[in-house]
Amino acid sequence: MQEVKNGNISAEDFTAKTVERINQIDDKVHAFLDVNSDAVERARQIDKKIKSGENVGGCFGMPISIKDNICIKDSRTSCASKMLHDFIAPYDATVISKLKAQDAVFIGKANMDEFAMGLTTEFSAYGPTHNPWNLDCVPGGSSGGSGASVGALECVASLGSDTGGSVRNPASFCGIVGYKPTYGLISRFGLISYANSIEQIGPMTRTVKDTAFLLDIISGQDPNDDTTISNSNQNYLSGIDAGIEGKKIGIIQEMIGDGIDPAVLSATKNAVSKFEGLGATCEYVSLDMVKYSVAAYYTITATEAGSNLARYDNLLYGYDFPVEGYEFNSYISKARTKFGPEVTRRMILGGFVPSAGHAGKYFLKALKVKQKLTREITELFKKYDYLIAPTVPILPFKIGEKIDDPIALFLVDINTVTANLTGIPAISVPFDVSDGLPIGMQIMANTMEDKSLLQAAFALESTVKLPEVPI
């Protein structure tokens, strides 16, 4: 928003052009569930503040889309589910309050997989989002609407949520930057819960600098979220161009093995060459527990989701459905038929794996995998500054291609779930294009090394020039 700050364009004009862009293409992309009718007026008020010499927040009217599981007061927050079709949020999420204080403009609510359960944004109750690079392909998920809205130039940035790669996966598929911070760095207050112990809100932007800018605004401790941690008032933009000369980088072998697309493998080798050209030392490393990470991730998240979604009994949250003719359990069972197939599948799994007689075999074993993976990561970071791998081992695929094969879909997460299970920060940087489809590179750093991670991402980004999105 430097142009607005410099007076070269008004916030109103910029927002109006953004809305015009949405009106032109979103019937093809379907990135949005709702577009804010007051966005242009909000930008006009910011222009008045600028002209009158009042203090203006650092966003200067930046148009931002918000994933539809983050609450904005007096706005619909449906989680892309029929269960919450008419739910109007009574309060702002902490990240929303912080962005409002910095004069951001919320352009609309972005489509997503229902309750953030999915990897393709095909599991939205309101229809799939399409990849702006190829409308026949998925945009990734579950923050697919957020990724597509930024990738299709329908907004400057978006906020998504990342439970197992749900920010980084669509960032890779849509050719943008996606950031999953250190666990606790960004408040989850006002994020509708899926799996509390590992999910995080994260920015999705066109550049690493924009990600650092937003992280400065939305990070930090929050009295409403006891899991938040102090970021020691770090300025993530400051020194972002410090470079990575002399840094040591580990290339995770288990994330470039069987099933990787040849184009993704080639891009990864090229990224290694770029890092070495920037003065870093790269070598292959092993993370043995990666092979168990997806199974552990889905066991843990299904268990937490089953608990979190138990509140949706249509008594406190839900839709108009009369109670006459039902006893308690049959009413709740009937009311929950509004959930889509992926949510239903995970809720059933989440009731089974922690149950008596099964908890030791499944849930407790998954927690042990999580613990061992964390130990392995901790040991690697004693020797290496960063770990790298492709964000997703395959290219974006056609809509409908994998929707009936949940195991194949789950394996798309193989490279991203490690950061969530261990709490470390990770970023997806757009790096290459193959057959007209983007490829992202993932960089991971140790806990609380978010500033250093952004420096590495900025260094890699500086070596890349991708074509414009074709839509």
N, C-alpha and C positions, 0 to 999 in steps of 0.2 A: 504493500500500500504506500510505497514511497512516492508514487506519482500524486496521490491525494495529499500526502504530507507536504509535498513541494508545491502544491497548488496547480499542477498541470491538468488535473481532472478532478471533478467534484465527487464526493462519496456517492451522491445521488445518481450521477451519470454512470458511475462504475457499477453500482448495484442494479440500475435499470438495464444496462447492457447484459449483466449476468442473468437477470430474469428473462430477458429476451432470448438469450442463448438456451436457457432451460425450455422455454416455450417452443423453440425451433427444433430441438432434438430429443427431448426427454420422452416423447411418445415412442421413440425407437430404443432408447437406453433403459428407461424405467428405473432411474437411479433414485427418484424421489417418491415418497408416499404422500407427503404434503409439502406445498410450497407456501412460505409465509407471505400472506397478502400485505402485511405491514412493513415488509423489508425496505421498500423504497422510501417510505415515510420515516422509518428509523434512520436511514442514511441521510435524509434531508435534515433531520434534527442534529445530526453530527456536523453537517456543513454549517449550520447556524452557530454551533459552538465554536467552530474554527474561525468563522468570520467575526464573531464577537470577542475573540481573544481569550475565550475560556480554556481551561486545561482540557485537553482531549487525550483519551486513552491511546496507547500505542498501536492498537489495531486500525485506527482511522477508518472505521467502516468496512473492514475486511469481511467479505461474504463467506460465511462458513456453514457447511451442512453438518447436521448432527445425526448420528445413528439413532434409530427410533427406540433404543432402550435406555436413553439418557434423558432425564426429566427436564423439561422447560415449563415453568409455571404457566398455567392456563392454556397449555398446548396439548394436543393429543399425543400420547405415548403408548403405542400399541404393541411394541415388540414384534411387529409384523404378524400378529396373531389375532384371530377372530375373538379369542377369549377376552382381549383387552381393546376391542374395536372402539369402544366409546369412553375409554379411560382418559380423563383430563388430569394432568399432573397438578397437584396442589402446591408444589414448591419447585425451586430450581436446584438442580444438582450443583455441587460445589464448583465444578469446572465451568458450568454455565454462569454462575455468579461472578467468577473471576474474569471471564471473557466479557460479560456485560460491563464490568467496571473498566475494561480497557476498550470500550466502544466497538466491539465486534457486532456484525449484523448477521443474525441467524437466517439463512436463506431458505431453509426447509429441513424436514425430517427425511433421512435417507433410508431406503429399503434395506432389508437384512434377512438372513435366515431366521425363522420363527424362534424367539427367545434365544437368539445367537447360537442355535444348534444346527450347524451345517458348515460346509466348506465351499459352497457354490452360489449361494443366494437363490437357489431353486426351491428352497423350503419356506419361502415367504407365503403367507396366506393370500397375498395380493399379487402373486405372479412373480416370475423371475426377473432379475436385472440382467442386462446384456453387456458384454464387454465392448467398450468403445473402440477397441482396436479391430475387433471382428465381432459383429453383432450376433453371429451364430454361436459364439463361444461364451462360456461362463466368465464372470468377472472375479471369481474367487469368493470366499466368504469367511465368516458370516457378515463381515462389514463390506459386502459387495456394493451396496448402494453408495456408501461413503467413497470407496475406491473408484467406482465408475464416475461419480459426480466430479471428483478432482481430475481424473484422467480425461474426461470428456470436456474439460474446461467449463463446467457448470458452476464452479465456485473456486475460490483460492485454496481452501483447505477444508478438512473435515475432522471430526472426532469420531473414532470408532472404539470398539472394545476388543481386547485380545485375550482369549482364554487358552488357545492352543495354537495361535497363529492367525487369528481372525482379523488382525490389522495387517500383518506382514504378507499373508497369502494374497489378499486382493491387491495390495500394493504391488507385488510382483507381477500379478496377472494384468494389472491395469497400467503398468509403466510409471509408477509414482513412488515416493518415499513413504514408508510405514514404520512407525516406531512403537516398540513395546518397552516401557521403562523398567527400571528396577522395581520389584514389587514393593508397593507402599509409597512410591515417589509421587503418585497422583491419587488424589482422593477418589474413592468409589461411592461416596455419598451421592445418592440420586441416580446411580446406575442400577437398573433392575437386575437383581442377582441371578447368576447362573451357577458359577462355581467359585465361591468367595476366596478360597485359599490360593488361587492362582490367576484370577482374571485381573486385568488392568485396562483402564482407559488409555488410549494413545492417539497422538496426532497423525494425520495423513495429509501430505503436502506434495507440492511439485518439486521442492528443493530441500536440501538438508538444512539450509539456513532458516527456511520457514519453519521447519520442525523445531529447531533450537529456539526460535523466537516464541513459538507457542508453548514449548516446555518451560521457558522462563515464566510464563504467565500462569500456567495451570498446575505446576508442581508445588510441593511443600506440605507441611503438616496441616491437618484439619481436625478440630475438636469433634467433628461429627463422624470421623472415621478413625478408630483406634489403631488401625493397621498402618496408617501413614507415618512416614519418617521425615526427619528434617533433611533438607537438601543444602543446608549451610549457606543459604542465599547465593548459591552459585549462579553465575551468569553464563548460560550455555552458549550464547553467541560470542562472548569474548574469547579470543584466541582460537576460534574454530578453524582458522587456517594455519595452525601450528605445524601441521604435517605429521608424518609417521616415520621419519628417518630414524633408524636404529631400533625400531619396534620389532618384536618377535610375534609371528602369526602362526597359529596351528590350523592346518587344513584337516577337517574331520573326515577320516576315511569312510566311516559308516554312513555318511550322508552323501557320498558320491559313488555308491556301490550299485548293486543289482537294481534294475528298474529305472535308472536315470536315463533321461532322453539324451541322445548323442549331442544335440545342439546345446543342451544345458551343461553337459560335461565339458564341451569345447569352450563355452563362455566362462566356466569356472577356471579352467586352465589359463585363459586369457586374463581373468581377474587376478590370478596369482602373479602373472607376469607384470601386471600394472602395479601391484603392491610392491613387488621387488624393484621395479623401476622408480618407485617413490622412496626407496631406501630401506624398506623393511626386509626382514629375513623370514622366509616361509618354509615350513616343513610339515610333513604329514604326521598326524597324531591319531590316537585311537580312543574312542569312548565306548567301551564294551556294552554299557547298559542302554545305549541307544536302541538296540534291537528289541528291547522290552518296553521302551518309552511310550509307544502308542497305546499298547494294551494297558499299561499303568495309567496313562492319561485318561482314557475313556472309562476305566473303572472308577477312578477318583471323581471325575467330573460328573458321571452319571449318578453317583451316590449323592454328591452335593446338590445336583440339579433336582433329584427326586425329593430331597428335603425342601429345597427352596420353592419348588413348584407345588408343594402340597398345600400352600396357602390359596391356590386357585381352585376353590371349591364352589364358586359362584355365589357365595354368601357375603363375602366382603368385596371381592373383585370379580367382575364378570359382565354378564349381559342379561337382558330381560328374559327370564325363563321361569314360568310359574312353578310353585312347589307342590301344588295339589296333585294327588294321585301317586306320590312317591314316598317311600320311607327314606331315612337319612342317606344310607349308603347307595341305594339305587339312584337317588337324585344326583349325588355327586358324580357317580359313574356316567350318568346320562349327560350332565352338564359338561363333563370333560371331553365329550366327543367333539367339542370345538377345537381341541388341540389337533395339530397336523400329525402326519405319520412319524416324522423324525423325533418330535418332542415326545410323542407317545412311546416310541421305542426306547428312548433314553430314560423316561420315567419308570417304565417297567424294569429295565435293567438296574436302575438306581434303587428300586425297592428290593431287588433280588440279591445283589452282590454283598450288601452289608447285613443281610438277614441271618438269624440264628442258624448255625450249621454251615453257613457259607462264608461268613466274614473272614475267617482265617485263611480260607482257600483263595479268596479273591481280593477283598478290600485291604486287609492287612498286608498281603503280599505286594499289592500295588504301592502301598506306603513304603515298604522296604525298598522297592525299586527306586522310588523317588529319593529316598535317603541315600542309596548307593550312588545314584546318578549325581546327586549334589556333591558327594565326596569326590567323585572322579573329576567333576568340573573344578572344584576347589583346588585339587592337586595340579590340574593343567594350568590354572591361572597363577600358580607359583612360578611357572616357567615362561608362560606366553602372555602377551598383552591382549591379544585378540584371538578369537576362533572364527573361522569362516567356512561357509558352505553355500551352495545355491539355496535360495529361500524355499523354492518348491522344486522337486526333482524332475517335474514334467512341465510341458507347455500347457497353456490354457486349452481345454478340450471343449467339444461341442455340448451345448445345452441338451440334457437328456441322455447323454452318453453313459454316465455312471450312476444315474439317480437310483437305479434298482439294484445296485451293488454296493451296499454300505461298507463292506470290508475294503474294497478298492478305494472308496472315498476316504475312509479313515487313514489309509496309508499315505494320502497326500500330505498329511500332517507330520510325516516322519522327521522332517528337518526343523520344524518350528516348535514342537511341544517341549523340547529340552529346556528352552529359556523360561517357559512358564513353570515347569516342574521344579526348577532350581532357583527361580526368582531373579535371574540375571537379566540385564538389559540386552535387547537385540534390535537390529534395524535392517530393513530391506531397502536396498539402493537399486534403482533401475540401471541396468548395465548393458543389455544387448537386446536385439530384436531378431527373431528367426521366423521366417515365413510370415512376416507381418505381425508376430505376437511377441510381447515383451518377456524378458527374463530378468529376474531380480537376484542380486547377491545379498546374502545375509552375513552380517558381522555381529559377533557377540563379545561382550566385555564382562569383567567381573562386577559383582554387586557394587553399586554406587559409583561405578566408573562411567557414568552416563556422559559426562563432559568429554572424556577421552574417546569414547565410542563415537560421538558426533564428529570429532576431529578426524577420525579414521574414515568415517562415511563421507565427509566433505572432501577428503583427499582422493578417495576413489571416484566420487562424482565428478571431480575436476578433470578426470581422464576420459570422460564419456560425453558423446554428443549423439543423442537419439533423434530419430525423425519425429516430426509432429504427428500427433494422433490423427488418423485419417478421417474421422467423422466430422 
